[in-house]
């Protein structure tokens, strides 16, 4: 039996980062229809997490260039950074820079 291919879609984004304009196209395959509200909500949810947590940890906390690479140190430091970020946001700060001031 030949199965039908999964539906796919592409999502175009554009905006500015800093003062630089950007454009990107992301491609997705899913068992949901490309017009599915649930699929779009899932994609938005993914990017919300990526932009509000992972980007902050990579850029602000410089997690990708951390010298700790062995044992449990990387995991423990990542958990501590996430915990600190959660505390900062729980106290009403949307910006790490504003919380540092």
Secondary structure by P-SEA (a helix, b strand, c coil): ccccccccbbbbbbbbcccccccbbbbbbcccccccaaaaaaaaaaaaaaaacccccccccccccccccccaaaaaaaaaaaaaaaaaaaacccccccccc
